[in-house]
Amino acid sequence: MSEHDDVQTRVLEDLSDAVHYRRWLAGLAEPYLGDDPIEIGAGIGDYAAEWVSTLPRITVTEADECRLKT
């Protein structure tokens, strides 16, 4: 992992603690997602986690393998 990737990962993880902020942003986008949205560049998946319970289906993509969680 490069230094840039390490910094980006730390920022994403720090932002994951901002639950109310993330929910507010996710709520702003939700009316426009449709029934089968795709999130490109999902990072660590925090926004998809907000939407998964309210959408019939969502596709999430992330090109950076270090962000994949099982």
Rosetta constraint file for C-alpha pairs under 8 A:
AtomPair CA 1 CA 5 HARMONIC 5.98 0.50
AtomPair CA 1 CA 6 HARMONIC 6.48 0.50
AtomPair CA 1 CA 66 HARMONIC 7.68 0.50
AtomPair CA 2 CA 6 HARMONIC 6.23 0.50
AtomPair CA 3 CA 7 HARMONIC 6.22 0.50
AtomPair CA 4 CA 8 HARMONIC 6.15 0.50
AtomPair CA 5 CA 9 HARMONIC 6.01 0.50
AtomPair CA 6 CA 10 HARMONIC 6.26 0.50
AtomPair CA 7 CA 11 HARMONIC 6.25 0.50
AtomPair CA 8 CA 12 HARMONIC 6.21 0.50
AtomPair CA 9 CA 13 HARMONIC 6.13 0.50
AtomPair CA 9 CA 67 HARMONIC 7.51 0.50
AtomPair CA 10 CA 14 HARMONIC 6.04 0.50
AtomPair CA 11 CA 15 HARMONIC 6.10 0.50
AtomPair CA 12 CA 16 HARMONIC 6.19 0.50
AtomPair CA 12 CA 43 HARMONIC 7.20 0.50
AtomPair CA 12 CA 44 HARMONIC 7.04 0.50
AtomPair CA 13 CA 17 HARMONIC 7.09 0.50
AtomPair CA 13 CA 44 HARMONIC 7.78 0.50
AtomPair CA 14 CA 18 HARMONIC 7.46 0.50
AtomPair CA 16 CA 22 HARMONIC 7.65 0.50
AtomPair CA 16 CA 46 HARMONIC 6.53 0.50
AtomPair CA 18 CA 22 HARMONIC 6.19 0.50
AtomPair CA 19 CA 23 HARMONIC 6.10 0.50
AtomPair CA 20 CA 24 HARMONIC 6.11 0.50
AtomPair CA 21 CA 25 HARMONIC 6.31 0.50
AtomPair CA 22 CA 26 HARMONIC 5.98 0.50
AtomPair CA 22 CA 46 HARMONIC 7.74 0.50
AtomPair CA 22 CA 47 HARMONIC 7.01 0.50
AtomPair CA 23 CA 27 HARMONIC 5.91 0.50
AtomPair CA 23 CA 47 HARMONIC 7.90 0.50
AtomPair CA 23 CA 50 HARMONIC 6.76 0.50
AtomPair CA 24 CA 28 HARMONIC 6.35 0.50
AtomPair CA 25 CA 29 HARMONIC 6.58 0.50
AtomPair CA 26 CA 30 HARMONIC 6.02 0.50
AtomPair CA 26 CA 47 HARMONIC 6.14 0.50
AtomPair CA 26 CA 50 HARMONIC 6.70 0.50
AtomPair CA 26 CA 51 HARMONIC 7.29 0.50
AtomPair CA 27 CA 31 HARMONIC 7.54 0.50
AtomPair CA 29 CA 33 HARMONIC 6.61 0.50
AtomPair CA 30 CA 51 HARMONIC 7.30 0.50
AtomPair CA 33 CA 37 HARMONIC 5.52 0.50
AtomPair CA 35 CA 55 HARMONIC 6.34 0.50
AtomPair CA 35 CA 56 HARMONIC 6.15 0.50
AtomPair CA 35 CA 57 HARMONIC 6.56 0.50
AtomPair CA 35 CA 58 HARMONIC 7.90 0.50
AtomPair CA 36 CA 55 HARMONIC 7.61 0.50
AtomPair CA 36 CA 56 HARMONIC 7.08 0.50
AtomPair CA 36 CA 57 HARMONIC 5.24 0.50
AtomPair CA 36 CA 58 HARMONIC 5.44 0.50
AtomPair CA 36 CA 59 HARMONIC 7.40 0.50
AtomPair CA 37 CA 57 HARMONIC 7.30 0.50
AtomPair CA 37 CA 58 HARMONIC 5.24 0.50
AtomPair CA 37 CA 59 HARMONIC 6.34 0.50
AtomPair CA 38 CA 58 HARMONIC 5.88 0.50
AtomPair CA 38 CA 59 HARMONIC 4.57 0.50
AtomPair CA 38 CA 60 HARMONIC 5.70 0.50
AtomPair CA 38 CA 61 HARMONIC 7.52 0.50
AtomPair CA 39 CA 48 HARMONIC 7.45 0.50
AtomPair CA 39 CA 58 HARMONIC 7.69 0.50
AtomPair CA 39 CA 59 HARMONIC 6.29 0.50
AtomPair CA 39 CA 60 HARMONIC 4.84 0.50
AtomPair CA 39 CA 61 HARMONIC 6.11 0.50
AtomPair CA 40 CA 60 HARMONIC 6.33 0.50
AtomPair CA 40 CA 61 HARMONIC 5.02 0.50
AtomPair CA 40 CA 62 HARMONIC 6.41 0.50
AtomPair CA 41 CA 60 HARMONIC 7.75 0.50
AtomPair CA 41 CA 61 HARMONIC 5.70 0.50
AtomPair CA 41 CA 62 HARMONIC 4.61 0.50
AtomPair CA 41 CA 63 HARMONIC 6.79 0.50
AtomPair CA 42 CA 46 HARMONIC 7.69 0.50
AtomPair CA 42 CA 47 HARMONIC 7.49 0.50
AtomPair CA 42 CA 48 HARMONIC 7.42 0.50
AtomPair CA 42 CA 60 HARMONIC 6.20 0.50
AtomPair CA 42 CA 61 HARMONIC 5.85 0.50
AtomPair CA 42 CA 62 HARMONIC 5.41 0.50
AtomPair CA 43 CA 62 HARMONIC 6.21 0.50
AtomPair CA 43 CA 64 HARMONIC 7.98 0.50
AtomPair CA 43 CA 67 HARMONIC 6.14 0.50
AtomPair CA 44 CA 67 HARMONIC 5.60 0.50
AtomPair CA 44 CA 68 HARMONIC 6.95 0.50
AtomPair CA 44 CA 69 HARMONIC 7.60 0.50
AtomPair CA 45 CA 49 HARMONIC 6.13 0.50
AtomPair CA 45 CA 60 HARMONIC 7.67 0.50
AtomPair CA 46 CA 50 HARMONIC 6.57 0.50
AtomPair CA 47 CA 51 HARMONIC 6.49 0.50
AtomPair CA 48 CA 52 HARMONIC 5.84 0.50
AtomPair CA 48 CA 58 HARMONIC 7.56 0.50
AtomPair CA 48 CA 60 HARMONIC 7.06 0.50
AtomPair CA 49 CA 53 HARMONIC 7.66 0.50
AtomPair CA 51 CA 55 HARMONIC 6.12 0.50
AtomPair CA 52 CA 56 HARMONIC 7.76 0.50
AtomPair CA 52 CA 57 HARMONIC 7.23 0.50
AtomPair CA 52 CA 58 HARMONIC 6.76 0.50
AtomPair CA 62 CA 67 HARMONIC 7.42 0.50
AtomPair CA 62 CA 68 HARMONIC 7.53 0.50
AtomPair CA 64 CA 68 HARMONIC 7.41 0.50
